Amino acid sequence: MNFYRFTFGLQPHSPWREDPLSPTPVDLSVVCREVADDFKMSHPDRKITVESQGITGQWDEARLHQALTNLVKNAISHGGSVKIDSNAEDGTTITMHLPRETVAA
């Protein structure tokens, strides 16, 4: 199985299988906020924050949204809160921050 296809929901049965990439100008901060808002509604008990400046690039918006959704979903399953940080200092970077919890021994 192709790891990229598995990770980003592009399995052979995916409707994207036949679709070529469709890069268009997309503001990454808008997509990050949309994904965060979706999870805030479905997980109101979790703290989900976004720190993102306006970063516009040529991306396939649907696939970018799916990739971010997968990352946030995974982060939520492994931690109580999530911080999405995107910047363009040295290229475009998206970072997920999970709080470290200390477990008393």
C-alpha positions in Angstrom: 0.0 0.0 0.0 1.3 3.5 -0.9 2.0 5.3 2.4 1.1 8.7 1.0 -2.2 7.5 -0.3 -3.0 5.8 3.0 -2.0 8.8 5.1 -3.9 11.3 3.1 -7.0 9.3 2.4 -6.1 8.6 -1.2 -6.7 4.8 -1.1 -7.6 3.1 -4.4 -11.3 3.4 -3.5 -11.0 7.1 -2.9 -12.9 9.5 -5.2 -9.6 11.4 -5.6 -7.9 8.4 -7.2 -8.6 9.6 -10.7 -8.6 13.3 -10.0 -5.4 15.2 -10.8 -4.1 17.7 -8.4 -5.9 21.1 -8.7 -3.5 23.7 -7.2 -5.1 27.2 -6.8 -4.2 30.2 -4.7 -5.2 29.1 -1.1 -4.7 31.0 2.2 -3.3 28.4 4.5 -4.5 30.3 7.6 -8.1 30.1 6.4 -7.9 26.3 5.9 -6.3 25.9 9.3 -9.1 27.9 10.9 -11.8 26.0 9.1 -10.4 22.6 10.2 -10.0 23.9 13.8 -13.5 25.2 13.8 -14.9 21.9 12.6 -13.1 20.1 15.4 -14.1 22.7 18.0 -17.8 21.9 17.2 -17.3 18.2 17.3 -15.0 18.2 20.3 -16.1 21.1 22.5 -14.2 19.7 25.5 -10.9 20.1 23.7 -8.9 23.3 23.4 -7.9 23.8 19.7 -6.1 27.0 18.8 -4.6 28.3 15.6 -1.7 30.7 15.3 -1.3 31.4 11.6 -0.4 34.4 9.5 -1.8 34.9 6.0 0.1 32.4 3.9 -1.0 32.1 0.3 0.3 29.4 -1.9 -0.6 27.2 -4.8 -2.2 24.1 -3.2 -5.0 21.6 -3.9 -7.4 23.0 -1.3 -9.4 19.8 -0.9 -6.4 17.7 -0.3 -4.8 20.2 2.0 -8.0 20.3 4.1 -8.1 16.5 4.2 -4.4 16.3 5.3 -4.9 18.9 8.0 -8.1 17.1 9.2 -6.1 13.9 9.4 -3.4 15.5 11.4 -5.7 17.2 13.9 -7.8 14.1 14.3 -4.7 12.2 15.1 -3.5 14.9 17.5 -6.8 15.0 19.3 -6.7 11.2 19.8 -3.3 11.5 21.5 -3.7 14.7 23.5 -6.1 16.9 25.3 -5.5 20.1 23.4 -4.0 21.0 20.0 -2.3 24.1 18.7 -1.9 24.5 15.0 0.9 26.8 14.1 1.8 27.7 10.5 4.4 30.1 9.2 6.4 30.8 6.2 9.8 31.8 7.6 11.8 29.1 5.9 9.2 27.8 3.5 5.7 26.9 4.6 5.5 24.9 7.8 2.6 23.5 9.7 3.3 22.3 13.3 0.9 20.5 15.7 1.7 21.1 19.3 0.4 18.7 22.0 0.8 19.4 25.6 3.0 17.0 27.5 1.3 15.6 30.6 3.3 14.5 33.6 2.2 11.2 35.0 3.0 10.7 38.7 4.9 7.5 39.3 
